[in-house]
Amino acid sequence: MNTISVITACHGPSVPYLAAAYDSLRRQVLPAGWGWEWCVQEDGQTGSVAEVLPQDERIKPGQGRPGGAGITRNMALARSAGQLVKVLDADDLLTDGALARDIAVLSADGSIGWVVSSVLDLLPDGQTVSWERADPAGGPLRGSEVIDYFVKNGYRLPIHPATMCIRRSLALALGGWMALPGGEDTGLLLAACALTDGYFNAEPGLLYRKHPDQITQHAGFTEPEEWVTRMSLIEARAAALSDGAIGRR
């Protein structure tokens, strides 16, 4: 059986959304010969995450010292066993067929390292609206073009990193998610773009929940000085990988 590992980091405010995330995962219909596991990691050691998870042998709960989303995801990655790794934030929802579409792309072409998809914002009243940025055309994406867009457009991406599915071997080679106080998913995606090309699924693969406790809604997430510091490090890492500067003096 081939496995896709769904990685979810969770802290206190996101616990109430886990049941809905699980329902969206449980509805996934995978290609023959594939199964999923859900590696849910608490950013802390309260036990509040594990105690609300349903009884399902495919769920792998874990916990550890608080370290932020990137470190928490890496701890889940360490416990994963799949050939593919799919990120799912605790407060978001997979659309029907999302995992099957990711698997189909990565199974068909070994040169593609990662897949992202279109996303819909899920508003508090249950409505869904298109993401704030225009999507690229569906199909292959050159990693270098994603990096170029990021650098030339004020550290904004043309694609949503919360939809990423990546080969586990590639994620491990890149050190997993960056140890940053925000933008850790952008860091992994840009590093993957430096080494491989990807693919964009035009069909929405994620409902991105908007709510007041969302980390990206906190003022500190976009505080200018920290924002530039984080993003410039992400850019520098991708540049070093792109030009083969690793280990050179």
Beta strands, then each sheet from edge to edge (+ up, - down):
strand 1: 2-10
strand 2: 34-43
strand 3: 59-64
strand 4: 84-87
strand 5: 93-94
strand 6: 112-122
strand 7: 128-130
strand 8: 139-141
strand 9: 165-167
strand 10: 197-209
sheet 1: 3+ 2+ 1+ 4+ 9- 6+ 7-
sheet 2: 3+ 2+ 1+ 4+ 9- 6+ 10+ 5-
sheet 3: 3+ 2+ 1+ 4+ 9- 6+ 10+ 8-
end
